[in-house]
Amino acid sequence: MILQVHDELNFSVVPEEKGRVEAIVLEEMQQALQLAVPLVADSGWGDNWLEAH
């Protein structure tokens, strides 16, 4: 992880690890706390922040 801005995390990932890192991060974020309402996380990819959205 190279940056956190409010509720976003920014990672620098080699292309071969994209799927693995995405699965780990989403799992950890969504299971961080058990609530009555499920926590939902999503991801985006790009060469810059604009492309990732």
N, CA and C atoms as an extended XYZ file, in Angstrom:
159
Properties=species:S:1:pos:R:3:atomname:S:1:resname:S:1:resid:I:1 pbc="F F F"
N         0.857       -1.166        0.000 N   MET     1
C         0.000        0.000        0.000 CA  MET     1
C         0.899        1.223        0.000 C   MET     1
N         0.609        2.140       -0.907 N   ILE     2
C         1.437        3.337       -0.972 CA  ILE     2
C         0.709        4.596       -0.527 C   ILE     2
N        -0.634        4.541       -0.424 N   LEU     3
C        -1.378        5.745       -0.092 CA  LEU     3
C        -2.761        5.400        0.424 C   LEU     3
N        -3.227        6.165        1.416 N   GLN     4
C        -4.615        6.084        1.856 CA  GLN     4
C        -5.182        7.489        1.813 C   GLN     4
N        -6.319        7.643        1.139 N   VAL     5
C        -7.005        8.932        1.070 CA  VAL     5
C        -8.450        8.683        1.472 C   VAL     5
N        -8.830        9.178        2.631 N   HIS     6
C       -10.166        8.985        3.188 CA  HIS     6
C       -10.510        7.495        3.220 C   HIS     6
N       -11.432        7.058        2.376 N   ASP     7
C       -11.843        5.648        2.398 CA  ASP     7
C       -11.250        4.854        1.231 C   ASP     7
N       -10.186        5.362        0.617 N   GLU     8
C        -9.555        4.665       -0.493 CA  GLU     8
C        -8.129        4.261       -0.140 C   GLU     8
N        -7.748        3.092       -0.627 N   LEU     9
C        -6.386        2.602       -0.474 CA  LEU     9
C        -5.764        2.510       -1.861 C   LEU     9
N        -4.525        2.932       -1.984 N   ASN    10
C        -3.834        2.919       -3.267 CA  ASN    10
C        -2.640        1.976       -3.153 C   ASN    10
N        -2.588        1.002       -4.044 N   PHE    11
C        -1.517        0.006       -4.045 CA  PHE    11
C        -0.737        0.080       -5.349 C   PHE    11
N         0.520       -0.221       -5.280 N   SER    12
C         1.338       -0.432       -6.458 CA  SER    12
C         1.571       -1.937       -6.555 C   SER    12
N         1.071       -2.548       -7.641 N   VAL    13
C         1.070       -4.007       -7.760 CA  VAL    13
C         1.615       -4.407       -9.126 C   VAL    13
N         2.497       -5.395       -9.140 N   VAL    14
C         2.952       -5.921      -10.428 CA  VAL    14
C         1.779       -6.635      -11.095 C   VAL    14
N         1.643       -6.540      -12.402 N   PRO    15
C         0.480       -7.106      -13.096 CA  PRO    15
C         0.208       -8.578      -12.784 C   PRO    15
N         1.240       -9.367      -12.590 N   GLU    16
C         1.053      -10.796      -12.323 CA  GLU    16
C         0.379      -11.062      -10.982 C   GLU    16
N         0.422      -10.108      -10.069 N   GLU    17
C        -0.145      -10.284       -8.728 CA  GLU    17
C        -1.496       -9.592       -8.558 C   GLU    17
N        -2.010       -8.979       -9.612 N   LYS    18
C        -3.240       -8.182       -9.519 CA  LYS    18
C        -4.406       -8.959       -8.897 C   LYS    18
N        -4.717      -10.112       -9.430 N   GLY    19
C        -5.852      -10.898       -8.931 CA  GLY    19
C        -5.677      -11.340       -7.495 C   GLY    19
N        -4.473      -11.741       -7.158 N   ARG    20
C        -4.195      -12.212       -5.801 CA  ARG    20
C        -4.307      -11.076       -4.784 C   ARG    20
N        -3.721       -9.929       -5.110 N   VAL    21
C        -3.780       -8.777       -4.202 CA  VAL    21
C        -5.221       -8.296       -4.058 C   VAL    21
N        -5.947       -8.231       -5.154 N   GLU    22
C        -7.336       -7.795       -5.102 CA  GLU    22
C        -8.161       -8.702       -4.183 C   GLU    22
N        -8.009       -9.999       -4.322 N   ALA    23
C        -8.758      -10.941       -3.482 CA  ALA    23
C        -8.422      -10.767       -2.006 C   ALA    23
N        -7.156      -10.607       -1.684 N   ILE    24
C        -6.738      -10.437       -0.287 CA  ILE    24
C        -7.301       -9.142        0.291 C   ILE    24
N        -7.148       -8.040       -0.443 N   VAL    25
C        -7.590       -6.737        0.065 CA  VAL    25
C        -9.107       -6.713        0.245 C   VAL    25
N        -9.853       -7.194       -0.739 N   LEU    26
C       -11.310       -7.190       -0.605 CA  LEU    26
C       -11.766       -8.062        0.556 C   LEU    26
N       -11.182       -9.224        0.702 N   GLU    27
C       -11.543      -10.121        1.811 CA  GLU    27
C       -11.271       -9.456        3.160 C   GLU    27
N       -10.101       -8.879        3.302 N   GLU    28
C        -9.742       -8.241        4.577 CA  GLU    28
C       -10.619       -7.033        4.876 C   GLU    28
N       -10.920       -6.245        3.877 N   MET    29
C       -11.749       -5.050        4.087 CA  MET    29
C       -13.185       -5.428        4.444 C   MET    29
N       -13.740       -6.432        3.763 N   GLN    30
C       -15.132       -6.802        3.981 CA  GLN    30
C       -15.335       -7.611        5.255 C   GLN    30
N       -14.292       -8.241        5.756 N   GLN    31
C       -14.403       -9.040        6.977 CA  GLN    31
C       -13.782       -8.347        8.187 C   GLN    31
N       -13.474       -7.071        8.065 N   ALA    32
C       -12.809       -6.335        9.144 CA  ALA    32
C       -13.658       -6.256       10.401 C   ALA    32
N       -14.971       -6.231       10.245 N   LEU    33
C       -15.873       -6.086       11.376 CA  LEU    33
C       -17.209       -6.706       11.007 C   LEU    33
N       -17.765       -7.481       11.897 N   GLN    34
C       -19.069       -8.081       11.664 CA  GLN    34
C       -20.158       -7.122       12.140 C   GLN    34
N       -20.993       -6.689       11.229 N   LEU    35
C       -22.081       -5.769       11.531 CA  LEU    35
C       -23.407       -6.363       11.066 C   LEU    35
N       -24.511       -5.740       11.471 N   ALA    36
C       -25.821       -6.177       10.996 CA  ALA    36
C       -25.965       -5.932        9.492 C   ALA    36
N       -25.294       -4.909        9.004 N   VAL    37
C       -25.277       -4.584        7.582 CA  VAL    37
C       -23.904       -4.973        7.047 C   VAL    37
N       -23.850       -5.719        5.965 N   PRO    38
C       -22.547       -6.160        5.461 CA  PRO    38
C       -21.680       -4.999        4.956 C   PRO    38
N       -20.385       -5.109        5.201 N   LEU    39
C       -19.432       -4.167        4.633 CA  LEU    39
C       -19.147       -4.599        3.200 C   LEU    39
N       -19.166       -3.674        2.275 N   VAL    40
C       -18.914       -3.985        0.873 CA  VAL    40
C       -17.755       -3.125        0.387 C   VAL    40
N       -16.782       -3.743       -0.236 N   ALA    41
C       -15.643       -3.037       -0.816 CA  ALA    41
C       -15.604       -3.326       -2.303 C   ALA    41
N       -15.080       -2.388       -3.074 N   ASP    42
C       -14.880       -2.635       -4.497 CA  ASP    42
C       -13.471       -2.210       -4.874 C   ASP    42
N       -13.093       -2.490       -6.104 N   SER    43
C       -11.744       -2.144       -6.535 CA  SER    43
C       -11.773       -1.604       -7.945 C   SER    43
N       -10.761       -0.861       -8.266 N   GLY    44
C       -10.579       -0.339       -9.605 CA  GLY    44
C        -9.100       -0.373       -9.931 C   GLY    44
N        -8.778       -0.459      -11.215 N   TRP    45
C        -7.384       -0.572      -11.638 CA  TRP    45
C        -7.102        0.432      -12.732 C   TRP    45
N        -5.889        0.946      -12.753 N   GLY    46
C        -5.482        1.845      -13.813 CA  GLY    46
C        -4.061        2.312      -13.602 C   GLY    46
N        -3.546        2.998      -14.611 N   ASP    47
C        -2.190        3.532      -14.508 CA  ASP    47
C        -2.132        4.789      -13.654 C   ASP    47
N        -3.319        5.364      -13.350 N   ASN    48
C        -3.385        6.537      -12.478 CA  ASN    48
C        -4.718        6.527      -11.755 C   ASN    48
N        -4.910        7.444      -10.843 N   TRP    49
C        -6.100        7.469       -9.999 CA  TRP    49
C        -7.370        7.681      -10.831 C   TRP    49
N        -7.315        8.534      -11.843 N   LEU    50
C        -8.466        8.775      -12.686 CA  LEU    50
C        -8.910        7.499      -13.418 C   LEU    50
N        -7.968        6.771      -13.965 N   GLU    51
C        -8.296        5.523      -14.665 CA  GLU    51
C        -8.888        4.472      -13.727 C   GLU    51
N        -8.480        4.480      -12.492 N   ALA    52
C        -8.943        3.466      -11.540 CA  ALA    52
C       -10.390        3.675      -11.120 C   ALA    52
N       -10.947        4.823      -11.403 N   HIS    53
C       -12.343        5.087      -11.036 CA  HIS    53
C       -13.199        4.849      -12.210 C   HIS    53
